[in-house]
């Protein structure tokens, strides 16, 4: 276990925690510790996380540890079945989707109602027990799993749709509803969710709202800040804030729900969401195009905004290395444009109300773009299956990257003209040691930079960070366009926000969560919490 | 040699269909329509035969209302050379389609007639067999492999049948209906979509072909299959045994 020597990695090696936390149980009795040594986990060690080159995190000594009275109390509130201490289930709750971060929580709670969430939080607050709110656990920055032994509060059982107004399209549901289930439900009503992401089969709406998830349709429907009409949130001390309005317009006082949207569970636990859903338009068309260089992709975007106008609903791009990766690692995927591998691929989706009109408009636009040399080839999906297979190429990229080995993920907002320059510079910097793959929501100026290597290695990380953040900062971009800060970028916020702004965020956090029990060690820099 | 391919415009395979409240049929208003998947496979096979040099022309045929032209355009965008649209409103059952196809075969004189094995809206699986009977041509249905021998003017067809695979050798001209595993249809690429705009679609009416469309069948009612009852999660073995004994009456 040569990894034990790397104490500067704050990632979850139980031995390190053991050394730091003198109150923890001896090694032999700690089931999570034992399971981490199991053969089952041996493979995971290879994929072990690394985190950024930050200072070692210490478990906050002001947080208590669980005792049997706490367990009895929780069982009294939630019932035996929803207080989980089973090793296997804890392992899942402790590990993030990318198998990069693993906590050592010994307790998973599954409340079924806002009232139960309120009681649990009130108790944890009084006992100074740190908690991690968790939904689908599909986050990519380690924000949804414990760092140490925080209690995991998973809202998956709160998955009821409370109401849906067919006239206004306003949906009210609990935070644990899986996004795909909401999409399916709305489909029967003639509506769609304003957001769509590759993780929709597992991610839950509470998590989407807490992380202000962006996704594939942001270019058409805007962000959750615009679509969420109301929230019900439980604060750290158990107070329930009922801001679950269903009104399009309500200018009465400060609009506090916006604080919670994107706060990544650090200001309160979202328990109910009220969201405006757009009508489901029948004419959906998807085209998969090839461009010879990045400049053409940009011009294509400009043309699309003008020529396709109101029917444009998605504009995604991927480079040829990304296409390569998907073709090699994902099953059932084929390149719509054989045989030569082009340099850049663009996926355009249009959604309109009239099939003939939309198809004609899209075809005319594509033929014009081809004539102008903006695209070198393209395919137009002729039925829903073909459209899904085009989307699979783009949506399957994160999964393909996972299968290819270790991946360093960066989610950056950059001015569209400079976006690809960063990719080319990273290729020069890393040379043969890694494959730099780029794709993203070109329509929103969002680049997903992914660096794929066979294994995680410190020297590769050193080549990437902080250069990527500095480059982004220099171009006034965002170091986290949609993934959030979580654990991964908790100390990097200064690259994208000035100091006084960050300090004000710290004050707000202190006001809403004085003991800092909600999702500690994440979102805001550690220096802020230690100074207070 | 000319190849004729029959393609049908149906509700898109991925759409969740709903039965009309009056139970007269399935809701088709505002629902996405596309080419029948088996017809796509049939057209793809025809195009491959042409690309291998064994056929000179691929003609796509579709029958139905005006919107069938859209489906023909898709076929042309995939690579068919010409389209034929037989305009007919109202229900077109397999026997009528077979009669119309026979008439068209007598006009166009193709060496091979390829169809999808069945349409996903009615699942009839009859047209190919009926037209082969009317024309007195050999037929290879549920084809999972098609190999043409130009010299011998014959085609070898592997058929997917219940017992496994059956291989038949048919003299041309012949009728083939295609099954799922025959090939993977190509996408319509922009250069082909552009070329398709100048390709010809000829229109016929049933009267032009001297075929009377009459149906001996009447759809009485269309209903959804009965909904599956939800399962019950039992909390203990005793409860399970109790339910098996007293409710399900199996022990």
Interface residues (C-beta under 8 A of the other chain):
Chain A: X187 X188 X282 X284 X288 X289 X334 X336 X337 X355 X356 X363 X366 X367 X370 X375 X377 X378 X379 X380 X381 X382 X383 X384 X385 X386 X388
Chain B: X12 X13 X14 X15 X16 X30 X31 X32 X34 X35 X37 X70 X74 X77 X184 X187 X188 X189 X190 X191 X193 X194
